Each structure stands twice: as structure tokens, then as C-alpha cells.
Amino acid sequence: MTQRSFIAKRESDWQELERLITGSKTNRKGIFARKKYLRERAAWFPRAFRQLTGDLNTAKSNGFDFALVDRLNRITLEGNQILYGSVPFSIKVFSTFFLRTFPRAVRSQWKSFSCCFFIFFGLAIFSALLCIRFPDFINEIMSPWHAASLEEMYNPTSSHYLKPREAGTDADMFGYYIYNNITIAFVTFAGGLLAGAGSLLILAFNAIFIGAAAGHIINCGYYSTFFSFVIGHSAFELTAIIISAQAGFLLGYRLFITRGVSRGVSLREAGKTALPLISGSAMMLVIAAIIEAFWSSRHEIDKTIRFAAGFSAILLVILYFIFAGRRGAVRV
């Protein structure tokens, strides 16, 4: 192979790669232009980059002109940054996802969301009523030590109840809530790989546990302190857990219901829907953890204010999923 024939055969791909690199550097919005370009040429760019690395090795092994080797080496290094480099955080991308992509993804799968919603709250209410009617039922759900800890936590006469927490303690609890909530969400999501049944079972278990805990606290007479604590963050936290189960259920469903395509293609298609759901769910859990750590624990604030804030949060979540992102929405 001569250098002339080698250049003639591969020059068009090199020039296209160079246009991408040059445009990313000179365009003020180069990052977003690059991202759009890569979406449009998603199948071409990785293949072209692999061929480029082969071209560089060919040029070196054949002893071609140093200027050509240097050019190919430069394109390879820049292309490597584009293909594997991280994209900086963008407020615009974040806000677009949270205000449009996420609520649209939930609405587009309203049937699975409704299924998970009614399973969760149906079992939670049933479990709470069962525990209120049969107080010993709590011993079937949790250990006596755990039940006693719940009583101590919501007992308004306990020594810790009206004692203000330090800022460091709030921060520590925020970290704990983040870890606990995110763990529950991703375990629920991962359970979807068990034909979707894993997500539904974990969702059902959490519903029964939460319902039984609420019923036990009501039996103890601490319902005022309990509901004034949970109402502030529950709209975000419980909805996020339901959406995590929904995302896992969708993955499991498409693993077996392939609609005429291979299982791999079916899972990839399901992943396109499930990824916005689990990502949005994680964001809601962060919001819930912030509220729980820095607002819900403020027992010194009047309960009327806390209940008003809690009902406002519930209304906000409902309106968000009904109306957010509807302008310019594409019918799914």
C-alpha cells in the first residue's frame, strides 16, 4: 500500500472527524453540539474511531510521512477525549430532565405506575388497619426491639423529642437518609430482573412494613407526632420508591414480553424508559432526604405549619406529574 492510495481511501473519514473536533473547540456551545452530533452518528463514530486507531498503526508500521502520522495521532487523542471524556454538569440539561423528561417518562408508562401505586398504598393501608384491629400483628412484621425503638422515636414525652439537634447531627442524618433511601430504591429496581416479580415483592414488603409501623404508632397514641414528622417528606420518598419498582417491573416485563424482537433488543428498549425513571426517582429521594433531615425533625415548629407544608408538598408532587413537561410534549 502506498501513502497516496492510503490517504485517498481514508481521507473523507479523517476530515469528518476533524470537523467534529474543530467544531467542538471553536463553537461556544461545542459540548452540546458534540452531544447532538454523537446522537445523530451514534453508530458511525465509535466505528470510525476504531478505524482511525488502525490507520495510525498502519501509517507508523509502513513508515509513512511524519506529518501524516502526527495528524492521525492528534485526531486520535482528540477523538479519545470526545468518546471517553466526561461531560461537565449543566444546569440546562439537569432542568430539562427534571422538568420535562422525567415527568413525561412517568406519564408515558401510566399503567405500570398505577399498578405499583395501588399495590403499595393498598397493602400499606390494609396492613395499618390490620395492625390497629389486631395489635399483636406488629410482632409478625418486626422484632419487639424494633417496635420499641419506633415507640421511643415518636413518643412526645421522650427526652430527645423537643431537644434541638445540632447542625452536624442534621448533616449526619441527611447522609444516613440518602444511603438508606437510595439503597431501597436501587434494590427495588434491581429486583425487576427477576421477571419483574422481585420489584413487586420488595414494594409489597415495604408497603406492609410501613403500614404496620403506622398502625402500631396509632395504637400507641403517638399519631400526631408520627404524621407531623412523615408528612413533610413522604410525598417525595414514597412516590420515588413506587417509581423505582415501576422501572424494575418494566425491565422484567420486557425480558419476557419481547414483542417480536430479541431479548437483548427488548431490554435495551426497556432501559431507555427505565433509566429516566430510576434517575428521577433518585433525585426525588435526595429531595426527601433534605426535607427529612432539615425540616421534618424540627419538632419545635408548630404542627399546623408542618401539616400545611406536608399537604402542600403532596399537592406539588401531584401537579408536577400531571402538568410538568406537557408543553411541546411528543405523544408516546
Secondary structure in CASP SS format (residue, H / E / C, confidence):
PFRMAT SS
TARGET T0000
AUTHOR 0000-0000-0000
METHOD secondary structure of the structure
MODEL  1
M C 1.00
T C 1.00
Q H 1.00
R H 1.00
S H 1.00
F H 1.00
I H 1.00
A H 1.00
K H 1.00
R H 1.00
E H 1.00
S H 1.00
D H 1.00
W H 1.00
Q H 1.00
E H 1.00
L H 1.00
E H 1.00
R H 1.00
L H 1.00
I H 1.00
T H 1.00
G H 1.00
S H 1.00
K H 1.00
T H 1.00
N C 1.00
R C 1.00
K C 1.00
G H 1.00
I H 1.00
F H 1.00
A H 1.00
R H 1.00
K H 1.00
K H 1.00
Y H 1.00
L H 1.00
R H 1.00
E H 1.00
R C 1.00
A C 1.00
A C 1.00
W H 1.00
F H 1.00
P H 1.00
R H 1.00
A H 1.00
F H 1.00
R H 1.00
Q H 1.00
L H 1.00
T H 1.00
G H 1.00
D H 1.00
L H 1.00
N H 1.00
T H 1.00
A H 1.00
K H 1.00
S H 1.00
N C 1.00
G C 1.00
F C 1.00
D C 1.00
F H 1.00
A H 1.00
L H 1.00
V H 1.00
D H 1.00
R H 1.00
L H 1.00
N H 1.00
R H 1.00
I H 1.00
T H 1.00
L H 1.00
E H 1.00
G H 1.00
N H 1.00
Q H 1.00
I H 1.00
L H 1.00
Y H 1.00
G C 1.00
S C 1.00
V C 1.00
P C 1.00
F C 1.00
S C 1.00
I H 1.00
K H 1.00
V H 1.00
F H 1.00
S H 1.00
T H 1.00
F H 1.00
F H 1.00
L H 1.00
R H 1.00
T H 1.00
F H 1.00
P H 1.00
R H 1.00
A H 1.00
V H 1.00
R H 1.00
S H 1.00
Q C 1.00
W H 1.00
K H 1.00
S H 1.00
F H 1.00
S H 1.00
C H 1.00
C H 1.00
F H 1.00
F H 1.00
I H 1.00
F H 1.00
F H 1.00
G H 1.00
L H 1.00
A H 1.00
I H 1.00
F H 1.00
S H 1.00
A H 1.00
L H 1.00
L H 1.00
C H 1.00
I H 1.00
R H 1.00
F C 1.00
P H 1.00
D H 1.00
F H 1.00
I H 1.00
N H 1.00
E H 1.00
I H 1.00
M C 1.00
S C 1.00
P H 1.00
W H 1.00
H H 1.00
A H 1.00
A H 1.00
S H 1.00
L H 1.00
E H 1.00
E H 1.00
M H 1.00
Y H 1.00
N C 1.00
P C 1.00
T C 1.00
S C 1.00
S C 1.00
H C 1.00
Y C 1.00
L C 1.00
K C 1.00
P C 1.00
R C 1.00
E C 1.00
A H 1.00
G H 1.00
T H 1.00
D H 1.00
A H 1.00
D H 1.00
M H 1.00
F H 1.00
G H 1.00
Y H 1.00
Y H 1.00
I H 1.00
Y H 1.00
N H 1.00
N H 1.00
I H 1.00
T H 1.00
I H 1.00
A H 1.00
F H 1.00
V H 1.00
T H 1.00
F H 1.00
A H 1.00
G H 1.00
G H 1.00
L H 1.00
L C 1.00
A C 1.00
G C 1.00
A H 1.00
G H 1.00
S H 1.00
L H 1.00
L H 1.00
I H 1.00
L H 1.00
A H 1.00
F H 1.00
N H 1.00
A H 1.00
I H 1.00
F H 1.00
I H 1.00
G H 1.00
A H 1.00
A H 1.00
A H 1.00
G H 1.00
H H 1.00
I H 1.00
I H 1.00
N H 1.00
C H 1.00
G C 1.00
Y C 1.00
Y H 1.00
S H 1.00
T H 1.00
F H 1.00
F H 1.00
S H 1.00
F H 1.00
V H 1.00
I H 1.00
G H 1.00
H H 1.00
S H 1.00
A H 1.00
F H 1.00
E H 1.00
L H 1.00
T H 1.00
A H 1.00
I H 1.00
I H 1.00
I H 1.00
S H 1.00
A H 1.00
Q H 1.00
A H 1.00
G H 1.00
F H 1.00
L H 1.00
L H 1.00
G H 1.00
Y H 1.00
R H 1.00
L H 1.00
F H 1.00
I C 1.00
T C 1.00
R C 1.00
G C 1.00
V C 1.00
S C 1.00
R H 1.00
G H 1.00
V H 1.00
S H 1.00
L H 1.00
R H 1.00
E H 1.00
A H 1.00
G H 1.00
K H 1.00
T H 1.00
A H 1.00
L H 1.00
P H 1.00
L H 1.00
I H 1.00
S H 1.00
G H 1.00
S H 1.00
A H 1.00
M H 1.00
M H 1.00
L H 1.00
V H 1.00
I H 1.00
A H 1.00
A H 1.00
I H 1.00
I H 1.00
E H 1.00
A H 1.00
F H 1.00
W H 1.00
S H 1.00
S C 1.00
R C 1.00
H C 1.00
E C 1.00
I C 1.00
D C 1.00
K H 1.00
T H 1.00
I H 1.00
R H 1.00
F H 1.00
A H 1.00
A H 1.00
G H 1.00
F H 1.00
S H 1.00
A H 1.00
I H 1.00
L H 1.00
L H 1.00
V H 1.00
I H 1.00
L H 1.00
Y H 1.00
F H 1.00
I H 1.00
F H 1.00
A C 1.00
G C 1.00
R C 1.00
R C 1.00
G C 1.00
A C 1.00
V C 1.00
R C 1.00
V C 1.00
END
